[in-house]
Amino acid sequence: MYQIEIQNDNAYNVDESHLQAAVKVVLEQQAAPVNSTLTIVFTDDAEVATLNELYRGVPAPTDVLSFPADAPPIPLEEHYLGDLIIAYPYASAQAKRLGHTLNDSLALLVIHGALHLLGFAHDTDDAKQAMWEAQAQALTALGIATAIVPDLEEDSHSD
């Protein structure tokens, strides 16, 4: 059974069950081990900007950062995939600017981030096509229009 932990210490308005469903769809569609776990952390723009500068050299906030877990030295009962860090104020403003509902926009971010944790990338045209197809499949399964997917690289998105 998949375990998705959501840390929301600032009590941002998020639909946790919707986000957990979005991650589960990705994990199921990508045949992730059934004992897979990951954490989604909602925080402010300043914290994400600090992480973005520290790990990517970009001194600015972004919508989502993905931090894949290192493979453990011994097999564990659970398969920890890693952490998704979402700047809620940034993501909220981005959804408004793009004309999307906040719930759908956050679902896209966790889908996108979960795909990164599973090894997807968008650093080449072929990789981007594969990742966007996987995103579209997950969005369709959730009943979210695939038109919600912006060109994230042009919107200062990061991995």
C-alpha positions as CSV (number, residue, x, y, z in Angstrom):
1,M,0.0,0.0,0.0
2,Y,1.4,3.4,-0.9
3,Q,2.0,5.9,1.8
4,I,2.0,9.6,1.1
5,E,2.7,11.9,4.0
6,I,1.7,15.5,3.7
7,Q,3.4,18.1,5.9
8,N,1.5,21.4,6.1
9,D,2.8,23.2,9.1
10,N,1.5,26.5,7.9
11,A,-2.0,25.1,7.5
12,Y,-2.3,26.1,3.9
13,N,-5.7,25.3,2.2
14,V,-4.9,22.0,0.5
15,D,-7.2,19.1,-0.3
16,E,-4.9,16.3,1.0
17,S,-7.1,13.5,-0.2
18,H,-7.0,14.9,-3.8
19,L,-3.2,15.2,-3.7
20,Q,-2.8,11.7,-2.3
21,A,-5.1,10.3,-5.0
22,A,-3.0,12.2,-7.6
23,V,0.3,10.6,-6.3
24,K,-1.3,7.1,-6.1
25,V,-2.5,7.3,-9.7
26,V,1.1,8.1,-10.8
27,L,2.6,5.3,-8.7
28,E,0.0,2.8,-10.0
29,Q,0.4,3.9,-13.6
30,Q,4.2,3.7,-13.4
31,A,4.1,0.3,-11.5
32,A,6.0,1.6,-8.5
33,P,6.6,-0.9,-5.7
34,V,3.4,-1.2,-3.6
35,N,5.4,-0.3,-0.5
36,S,6.5,3.0,-1.9
37,T,6.3,6.1,0.3
38,L,7.0,9.8,-0.2
39,T,6.5,13.1,1.6
40,I,4.9,16.3,0.3
41,V,5.9,19.4,2.2
42,F,4.0,22.7,1.8
43,T,6.0,25.7,2.8
44,D,6.6,29.3,1.9
45,D,8.4,31.0,-0.9
46,A,11.4,32.0,1.2
47,E,12.1,28.4,2.3
48,V,11.8,27.1,-1.3
49,A,14.0,30.0,-2.5
50,T,16.7,29.0,0.0
51,L,16.5,25.3,-1.1
52,N,16.4,26.3,-4.8
53,E,19.6,28.4,-4.4
54,L,21.4,25.7,-2.3
55,Y,20.6,22.8,-4.6
56,R,20.2,24.4,-8.0
57,G,22.0,27.7,-7.8
58,V,18.8,29.7,-8.5
59,P,18.2,32.4,-5.9
60,A,14.4,32.5,-6.4
61,P,11.3,30.6,-5.3
62,T,9.7,28.0,-7.7
63,D,6.6,25.9,-7.6
64,V,7.9,22.5,-6.8
65,L,11.3,20.9,-6.0
66,S,11.8,17.1,-6.1
67,F,14.4,15.4,-3.9
68,P,14.7,11.7,-4.8
69,A,15.9,9.5,-1.9
70,D,19.2,7.7,-2.2
71,A,18.9,3.9,-2.5
72,P,19.3,2.4,0.9
73,P,22.3,0.1,1.5
74,I,20.0,-2.8,2.5
75,P,16.5,-3.6,1.4
76,L,13.8,-2.1,3.6
77,E,10.2,-3.0,4.0
78,E,9.2,0.4,2.6
79,H,10.6,1.9,-0.6
80,Y,11.1,5.6,0.2
81,L,11.0,7.6,-3.1
82,G,11.8,11.0,-1.7
83,D,10.4,14.4,-0.9
84,L,8.4,17.0,-2.9
85,I,8.7,20.6,-1.6
86,I,5.9,22.9,-2.8
87,A,6.0,26.7,-2.3
88,Y,2.3,27.2,-1.6
89,P,2.2,31.0,-2.2
90,Y,4.1,30.7,-5.4
91,A,1.9,27.8,-6.6
92,S,-1.3,29.6,-5.6
93,A,-0.2,32.7,-7.6
94,Q,0.8,30.6,-10.5
95,A,-2.6,28.9,-10.6
96,K,-4.4,32.2,-10.5
97,R,-2.1,33.7,-13.2
98,L,-2.7,30.7,-15.5
99,G,-6.4,30.5,-14.8
100,H,-6.5,27.1,-13.2
101,T,-8.1,25.9,-10.0
102,L,-5.7,25.7,-7.1
103,N,-6.6,22.0,-6.6
104,D,-5.9,21.0,-10.2
105,S,-2.7,23.0,-10.2
106,L,-1.4,21.4,-7.0
107,A,-2.4,18.0,-8.4
108,L,-0.2,18.7,-11.5
109,L,2.7,19.7,-9.3
110,V,2.6,16.5,-7.2
111,I,2.1,14.4,-10.4
112,H,5.1,16.2,-12.0
113,G,7.2,15.9,-8.8
114,A,6.3,12.2,-8.3
115,L,7.4,11.5,-11.9
116,H,10.7,13.1,-11.1
117,L,11.1,10.9,-8.0
118,L,10.4,7.9,-10.3
119,G,13.3,8.9,-12.6
120,F,11.5,11.0,-15.2
121,A,13.1,14.1,-16.5
122,H,12.5,16.8,-19.1
123,D,16.1,17.7,-20.1
124,T,15.8,16.4,-23.6
125,D,13.0,16.5,-26.1
126,D,12.4,12.7,-25.9
127,A,12.5,12.7,-22.1
128,K,10.1,15.7,-22.0
129,Q,7.7,14.0,-24.4
130,A,7.7,10.8,-22.2
131,M,7.2,12.8,-19.0
132,W,4.4,15.0,-20.5
133,E,2.6,11.8,-21.7
134,A,2.8,10.3,-18.2
135,Q,1.5,13.5,-16.8
136,A,-1.4,13.6,-19.3
137,Q,-2.3,10.0,-18.4
138,A,-2.4,10.8,-14.7
139,L,-4.4,14.0,-15.2
140,T,-6.9,12.2,-17.4
141,A,-7.3,9.4,-14.8
142,L,-8.2,12.1,-12.3
143,G,-10.6,13.9,-14.6
144,I,-8.4,17.0,-14.9
145,A,-8.0,18.6,-18.3
146,T,-4.6,18.0,-19.8
147,A,-4.6,21.6,-21.0
148,I,-3.6,22.6,-17.5
149,V,0.0,21.6,-18.3
150,P,2.0,24.8,-19.0
151,D,5.5,24.7,-20.4
152,L,7.0,24.6,-16.9
153,E,10.5,25.4,-18.0
154,E,9.3,28.8,-19.2
155,D,7.5,29.3,-15.9
156,S,10.7,29.1,-13.7
157,H,9.8,25.5,-12.7
158,S,12.5,23.3,-11.3
159,D,13.1,19.7,-10.5
